Amino acid sequence: MDLMLIAQTIQQGNSLGVAIGLAALAGGLAAIGAGYGIGRIASSAVESIARQPEAAGDIRANMILTAALIEGAALFAIVVALLGVFLTIGRIPTIGG
């Protein structure tokens, strides 16, 4: 989508669709980033365990902890995006009310 079209849409007062679209984009990017990060962690952990099998327990524990932290950050990003949508919807005036 062209940035000028977004600017014109916002100037016309139709910012609800833009807000929902940008929130969907933000949530999608957070989910993609989390998936990529956890995939990288898992691949590195498997390579490390293959090189040094006696450290498998420590590597696995660190992998699970790091994956949980990434999931928490991604969930926080998705909640912030949804919160932005809900606040935007709450500020839109309704007809007859």
KAZI-V245909 format. One record per residue. N is the residue number from 1. RES is the residue in one small letter. OMEGA is omega in whole degrees, -180 to 180 (* if undefined). Layout:
n={N & N}
res={RES & RES}
omega={OMEGA & OMEGA}
This chain:
n={1 & 2 & 3 & 4 & 5 & 6 & 7 & 8 & 9 & 10 & 11 & 12 & 13 & 14 & 15 & 16 & 17 & 18 & 19 & 20 & 21 & 22 & 23 & 24 & 25 & 26 & 27 & 28 & 29 & 30 & 31 & 32 & 33 & 34 & 35 & 36 & 37 & 38 & 39 & 40 & 41 & 42 & 43 & 44 & 45 & 46 & 47 & 48 & 49 & 50 & 51 & 52 & 53 & 54 & 55 & 56 & 57 & 58 & 59 & 60 & 61 & 62 & 63 & 64 & 65 & 66 & 67 & 68 & 69 & 70 & 71 & 72 & 73 & 74 & 75 & 76 & 77 & 78 & 79 & 80 & 81 & 82 & 83 & 84 & 85 & 86 & 87 & 88 & 89 & 90 & 91 & 92 & 93 & 94 & 95 & 96 & 97}
res={m & d & l & m & l & i & a & q & t & i & q & q & g & n & s & l & g & v & a & i & g & l & a & a & l & a & g & g & l & a & a & i & g & a & g & y & g & i & g & r & i & a & s & s & a & v & e & s & i & a & r & q & p & e & a & a & g & d & i & r & a & n & m & i & l & t & a & a & l & i & e & g & a & a & l & f & a & i & v & v & a & l & l & g & v & f & l & t & i & g & r & i & p & t & i & g & g}
omega={-178 & -180 & 178 & 178 & 177 & 180 & 179 & 180 & 180 & 179 & 180 & 178 & 180 & -175 & -179 & 179 & 178 & -180 & 179 & 179 & 179 & 176 & 176 & 177 & -180 & 178 & 178 & 178 & 178 & 180 & 179 & 179 & 179 & 179 & 179 & -179 & 180 & 176 & 178 & 178 & -178 & -180 & 178 & 179 & 179 & 177 & 180 & 179 & 178 & -180 & -175 & -174 & -178 & 179 & -174 & -179 & 179 & -180 & -180 & -180 & 178 & 179 & -179 & 179 & -179 & 178 & 178 & 178 & 178 & 178 & 178 & 178 & 179 & 178 & 177 & 179 & 179 & 178 & 178 & 178 & 178 & 177 & 176 & 178 & -177 & 177 & 178 & 179 & -180 & -178 & 180 & 180 & 179 & 179 & 178 & -178 & *}
